[in-house]
C-alpha cells in the first residue's frame, strides 16, 4: 500500500463544515475588502480604471505564500509525531488579522488616520492583514483537505466556496454599506469583530492526531510536490480554468458604476444578488461534483462560465443596466459552480504527507494569475473597452474546456488508483 492511499484520522462533518465555513469567510473578508471594495471606492473618487486594477497587487501575498508554505507545514505537522497544529495556527492568524483591523479602525476613529492623508499607511496595514491571512491559509488548506473524505468533498467545497461568497459579501458589499452609513473606521471595526466571531467554530473543536503510518520523518517541500506529474498537470488545468475569472472579477464593480449604478446601489448589489447567486452556484456545484466527480465536473462548470462571459461580451456595449446586472449575477453563480468543482478535483491530487503545501501551490498559482489578470483586465477595459476584456475571458474559457476534457480523465484515473 502506498503512502498516498492511507486515510488520516478525521473529525465528523458536523464539526468540520462550520469550521471550514468560518475560516474561509474570515479570509475572504480581507481579500474582498482590498480587491473589490477598494477598487470601487477608488473609482467612485475619480481614479482611472488602471489605478483601480492596480489594487490587484494586494493579491501578491497570496501568490507568493508557496515560498514559505513548507515552513508552515512543518509547524503544522511535526515530523515523526502524531500531533497536528492546524487549529492553533488558524486561530492565531485569525485573531492577529482582527487585531490589525482593530488598530486601524481605532486610530482612524481617534482622528490619527484619514483616508485622504494616510492612504499609504492604511494600505500597508491591510497588506499586513493580507499577509497573515495568506500564511494562515496554508494551515487552513491542510486542515480542509485532511478532514474531508473524498465523498464529502463536494459539500465541503460548498462550505469553502459558500463561505468565500459570504466573506465577499461582508468584505465588499457589507463594507461599502457600512462605509456609506457610518464611515470607514466603523467598517474596519465591524470587520474585526466579524473575524473574531467567525473563529468560534474552529475554537470549539479538537483536532485529532494523524494516522501513525503518516507520522513519518517527511520534510514538506515544494520539490516533492513538483516532482509529481499529477500536480504539474493540475496546475496547468487550474490556470486555464481560472484565467477568465481573473481577467474580469475586479472589473465588475467599475463596469456597473460606469453604466450608471451608484456606489450605494453597488454595495447592495454585492451584498444581495452577488451572495445569493454565488451560494446558489456553489450548492449546484456540490450537486454536480456528486453526479460527475473529478475533472468531468470541471469542464462542465467552465463551459457554463464561457456561455455567460460570451453573453456579457455581446451585451456590454448596448444592453440596459438591468440586463447587465442580471448577467453579472449569473457570472457570480457560474464562478461558484466552477470553484466547487475545481477545488474538489484539486484536493484529489494532494499528498497526505503535505496536503497544505500541495493545495497551497495550486491556490498560489491562482493568486499570481489574479495579480496579472487584474492588472491586465484594468488595462484592457481602459484602453479597448469592457467588451474586449470579457470577450478574451470567454475565449480562454473555451480553450480551458477543450484541454480539461482531454487531460482530466488521466488525473481521475490517478485518483482512483490512489483511493482518494
C-alpha positions in Angstrom: 0.0 0.0 0.0 1.4 3.4 -1.0 1.5 6.4 1.4 -0.9 8.3 -0.8 -3.6 5.6 -0.2 -3.6 6.0 3.6 -6.5 7.8 5.1 -5.7 10.2 8.1 -7.9 10.5 11.2 -10.9 12.8 10.6 -13.4 14.8 12.6 -17.1 14.4 11.8 -18.6 16.5 9.0 -20.9 18.2 11.6 -17.7 19.6 13.3 -15.7 20.3 10.2 -18.1 22.1 7.9 -18.9 25.1 10.3 -15.1 25.4 11.0 -14.3 25.4 7.3 -17.0 28.0 6.6 -15.7 30.3 9.3 -12.2 30.0 8.1 -13.0 31.0 4.5 -15.4 33.7 5.4 -12.7 35.3 7.5 -10.1 35.1 4.9 -12.3 36.3 2.1 -13.4 39.4 4.1 -9.8 40.6 3.8 -9.4 39.8 0.1 -12.8 41.2 -0.9 -12.1 44.4 1.2 -8.8 45.0 -0.6 -9.6 43.7 -4.1 -13.3 44.5 -4.6 -14.4 47.3 -2.1 -11.2 49.3 -2.6 -11.3 49.4 -6.5 -14.9 50.6 -6.3 -14.1 53.3 -3.7 -11.2 54.5 -5.9 -13.4 54.6 -9.0 -16.1 56.5 -7.1 -13.4 59.0 -6.1 -12.5 59.5 -9.8 -9.5 57.2 -10.2 -8.8 55.6 -13.6 -9.6 52.0 -14.3 -5.9 51.3 -14.5 -5.4 52.6 -10.9 -8.4 50.5 -9.8 -6.9 47.5 -11.5 -3.6 48.0 -9.6 -5.3 47.1 -6.3 -4.9 43.5 -7.6 -1.3 43.8 -6.5 -2.7 43.2 -3.0 -3.1 39.6 -4.1 0.7 39.3 -4.0 0.9 37.7 -0.5 -1.5 35.0 -1.7 0.6 34.5 -4.8 4.0 34.0 -3.1 2.9 32.2 0.0 4.0 29.0 -1.6 7.6 30.1 -0.8 7.0 29.8 3.0 4.3 27.1 2.8 6.7 24.3 3.6 7.9 26.0 6.8 4.2 26.5 7.9 3.5 22.9 7.0 6.5 21.7 9.1 5.0 23.6 12.1 1.6 22.2 11.4 2.7 18.5 11.0 5.8 17.9 13.2 8.0 15.2 11.7 7.7 11.9 13.4 4.8 13.0 15.7 1.1 12.3 15.6 0.2 15.9 16.6 -1.5 18.3 14.2 -1.3 22.1 14.9 -3.7 23.3 12.2 -6.2 24.7 14.8 -3.5 26.6 16.7 -2.1 28.2 13.6 -5.5 29.1 12.1 -6.8 30.7 15.3 -3.6 32.6 15.9 -3.8 34.0 12.4 -7.5 35.0 12.6 -7.0 36.8 15.9 -3.9 38.7 14.5 -5.9 39.8 11.5 -8.7 41.1 13.7 -6.1 43.0 15.8 -4.7 44.7 12.8 -8.1 45.9 11.7 -9.0 46.9 15.2 -5.8 49.1 15.5 -6.5 50.7 12.1 -10.1 51.4 13.0 -9.4 52.8 16.4 -6.6 55.0 15.1 -8.9 56.4 12.4 -11.8 56.9 14.9 -9.4 58.9 17.1 -8.5 61.1 14.2 -4.9 59.9 13.8 -5.6 58.3 10.3 -7.5 59.8 7.4 -8.2 58.1 4.1 -7.1 61.2 2.2 -3.8 61.9 4.0 -2.7 58.4 5.2 -3.8 56.1 2.4 -0.3 54.6 2.3 -0.4 53.6 6.0 -3.9 52.2 5.7 -2.9 50.1 2.6 0.2 48.9 4.5 -1.9 47.8 7.4 -4.3 45.9 5.0 -1.3 44.4 3.3 -0.1 43.1 6.7 -3.5 41.6 7.3 -3.5 40.0 3.8 0.0 38.6 4.5 -1.2 37.0 7.8 -4.4 35.6 6.1 -2.3 34.2 3.2 0.1 32.5 5.7 -2.8 31.1 7.9 -4.4 29.8 4.7 -1.6 27.2 4.4 -2.8 25.6 7.6 -6.4 26.1 6.6 -5.8 24.3 3.3 -4.1 21.4 5.1 -6.9 21.1 7.6 -9.6 21.2 5.0 -8.0 18.5 2.7 -7.3 16.2 5.6 -10.7 16.5 7.3 -12.8 15.9 4.2 -13.1 12.4 2.9 -13.5 12.0 -0.8 -17.2 11.5 -0.6 -17.6 14.7 1.5 -15.5 17.0 -0.7 -18.4 18.2 -2.8 -20.3 19.5 0.3 -17.1 20.5 2.0 -16.2 22.6 -1.0 -19.7 24.1 -0.9 -18.9 25.3 2.7 -15.5 26.5 1.5 -16.7 28.3 -1.6 -20.0 29.4 0.0 -18.0 30.7 2.9 -15.9 32.7 0.5 -19.1 34.2 -1.0 -20.3 35.2 2.4 -16.9 36.7 3.1 -17.1 38.6 -0.2 -20.5 39.9 0.7 -19.1 41.2 4.1 -15.8 42.4 2.7 -17.2 44.1 -0.4 -20.9 44.9 -0.3 -21.1 44.9 3.5 -18.0 47.0 3.9 -19.3 49.6 1.3 -22.6 49.8 3.1 -21.1 50.4 6.5 -18.7 53.0 4.9 -21.7 54.7 3.3 -23.8 54.9 6.5 -21.2 55.0 9.4 -17.8 55.7 7.9 -14.7 53.6 7.0 -13.3 53.5 10.6 -16.5 51.8 11.8 -16.4 49.5 8.8 -12.9 48.3 9.9 -14.1 47.7 13.5 -17.1 45.7 12.2 -14.8 43.6 10.1 -12.5 42.9 13.1 -15.5 41.8 15.2 -16.8 39.6 12.5 -13.5 37.7 12.2 -13.3 37.1 15.9 -16.9 35.7 15.9 -16.1 33.5 12.9 -13.2 31.8 14.7 -15.6 30.3 17.3 -16.4 27.0 15.4 -12.7 26.3 15.0 -12.1 27.1 18.7 -14.7 24.6 19.8 -13.2 21.6 18.0 -10.3 19.4 19.0 -8.1 18.4 16.1 -7.4 14.6 16.0 -3.9 13.1 15.7 -2.6 11.8 12.5 -2.7 8.2 11.4 0.5 6.6 12.8 1.5 5.5 9.3 1.6 9.1 8.2 3.7 10.4 11.1 7.0 9.7 9.2 10.1 11.8 9.0 9.0 13.5 5.8 10.1 17.1 5.3 7.4 19.0 3.4 8.8 20.8 0.4 7.9 22.3 -3.0 10.1 19.9 -4.9 8.2 16.9 -3.5 5.0 18.4 -5.0 6.5 19.5 -8.3 8.1 16.1 -8.9 4.6 14.5 -9.1 3.2 14.7 -12.6 -0.4 14.9 -11.4 0.5 18.2 -9.6 2.1 19.7 -12.7 -0.9 18.8 -14.9 -3.3 20.0 -12.2 -1.5 23.4 -12.2 -2.0 23.7 -15.9 -5.7 22.8 -15.9 -6.3 25.1 -12.9 -4.7 28.1 -14.5 -6.6 27.6 -17.8 -9.9 27.2 -15.9 -9.3 30.4 -13.9 -7.9 32.9 -16.3 -11.3 34.1 -17.5 -12.3 34.7 -13.9 -9.2 36.7 -13.1 -9.4 38.9 -16.1 -12.9 40.1 -15.2 -13.5 39.8 -11.5 -12.1 43.1 -10.5 -13.9 44.9 -13.3 -17.5 44.0 -12.5 -17.8 46.8 -9.9 -16.3 49.6 -12.0 -18.2 48.3 -15.1 -21.6 48.7 -13.3 -20.6 52.0 -11.8 -19.7 53.3 -15.3 -23.1 52.0 -16.6 -24.9 54.2 -14.1 -25.1 52.3 -10.8 -24.4 54.4 -7.7 -21.8 53.3 -5.1 -24.6 52.6 -2.5 -26.5 50.6 -5.1 -23.4 48.7 -5.9 -23.0 47.9 -2.2 -26.5 46.4 -2.1 -25.8 44.5 -5.3 -22.6 42.9 -4.0 -24.4 42.2 -0.7 -27.6 40.6 -2.1 -27.5 39.3 -5.7 -23.8 38.5 -5.5 -24.3 36.5 -2.4 -27.5 34.7 -3.5 -26.1 33.9 -6.9 -22.8 32.7 -5.6 -24.3 30.5 -2.9 -26.7 29.0 -5.4 -23.9 28.3 -7.8 -21.8 26.7 -5.0 -24.7 24.4 -4.0 -25.3 23.4 -7.6 -21.6 22.8 -7.9 -21.7 20.4 -4.9 -24.6 18.6 -6.7 -22.5 18.5 -9.9 -19.5 17.0 -8.1 -21.7 14.3 -6.6 -23.1 13.4 -10.1 -20.0 13.8 -12.1 -16.9 13.6 -9.8 -13.4 14.7 -10.7 -12.4 16.7 -13.8 -15.6 16.0 -15.7 -17.4 18.4 -13.3 -14.7 21.0 -14.0 -15.2 21.1 -17.8 -19.0 21.2 -17.4 -18.7 24.1 -15.0 -16.2 26.0 -17.1 -18.5 25.5 -20.2 -21.2 27.3 -18.3 -18.8 30.1 -17.4 -17.8 30.5 -21.1 -21.5 30.9 -22.1 -22.2 33.6 -19.5 -19.0 35.5 -20.5 -20.0 35.3 -24.1 -23.4 36.8 -23.3 -21.9 39.5 -21.2 -19.5 40.4 -24.1 -22.4 40.8 -26.5 -24.5 42.8 -24.1 -21.8 45.1 -22.7 -22.0 47.9 -25.3 -25.8 48.5 -25.6 -27.8 46.4 -23.1 -29.7 48.1 -20.3 -28.3 48.3 -16.7 -30.9 45.7 -15.6 -29.8 43.2 -18.2 -26.2 43.8 -17.3 -26.8 43.3 -13.6 -28.6 40.0 -14.3 -25.7 38.8 -16.4 -23.1 39.8 -13.8 -25.3 37.9 -11.2 -25.2 34.8 -13.5 -21.5 35.2 -13.7 -21.2 35.1 -9.9 -23.3 31.9 -9.9 -21.1 30.4 -12.6 -18.0 31.2 -10.5 -19.4 29.4 -7.5 -20.1 26.4 -9.8 -16.6 26.4 -11.2 -14.7 26.8 -7.9 -16.5 24.0 -6.1 -15.8 21.6 -9.0 -12.2 22.8 -9.3 -11.3 22.7 -5.6 -12.8 19.2 -5.3 -10.7 18.0 -8.3 -7.5 19.6 -7.0 -7.9 18.2 -3.5 -7.8 14.7 -5.0 -4.2 15.5 -6.3 -2.7 16.4 -2.9 -0.4 14.1 -0.9 -1.4 13.3 2.7 2.2 13.8 3.7 1.9 17.6 2.9 -1.6 18.4 1.8 -1.2 22.0 3.0 1.8 22.6 0.7 0.3 20.9 -2.3 -3.1 22.7 -2.2 -1.4 26.0 -1.4 0.7 25.6 -4.5 -2.5 25.4 -6.6 -4.0 28.4 -4.8 -0.8 30.5 -5.0 -0.6 29.9 -8.7 -4.2 31.1 -9.0 -3.4 34.2 -6.8 -0.5 35.1 -9.1 -2.8 34.8 -12.0 -5.2 37.1 -10.2 -2.5 39.8 -9.9 -1.7 39.6 -13.6 -5.3 39.2 -14.6 -6.5 42.1 -12.5 -3.8 44.5 -13.9 -4.4 43.2 -17.5 -8.2 43.4 -17.0 -7.9 47.1 -15.9 -5.6 47.9 -18.9 -7.9 46.1 -21.4 -11.0 47.7 -20.1 -9.5 51.2 -20.0 -7.9 51.1 -23.5 -10.0 48.7 -25.5 -13.3 48.5 -23.7 -15.1 46.2 -21.3 -16.4 44.0 -24.1 -12.8 43.2 -25.3 -11.9 42.2 -21.7 -15.0 40.0 -21.4 -14.5 38.5 -24.9 -11.0 37.4 -24.2 -12.1 35.8 -21.0 -14.8 33.9 -22.8 -12.3 32.7 -25.4 -9.9 31.5 -22.7 -12.7 29.5 -21.1 -13.4 27.7 -24.3 -9.8 26.7 -24.6 -9.9 25.5 -21.0 -12.9 23.3 -21.7 -11.1 21.6 -24.6 -7.9 21.0 -22.6 -9.6 19.8 -19.4 -11.8 17.3 -21.4 -8.6 15.9 -22.9 -6.3 15.8 -19.8 -8.8 15.3 -17.0 -9.6 11.6 -17.4 -6.0 10.6 -16.8 -5.9 12.6 -13.5 -9.2 10.9 -12.4 -7.6 7.6 -13.0 -4.7 8.5 -10.7 -7.2 9.5 -8.0 -9.0 6.1 -8.3 -5.6 4.3 -8.2 -4.6 6.0 -5.0 -8.0 5.7 -3.4 -8.6 9.4 -2.8 
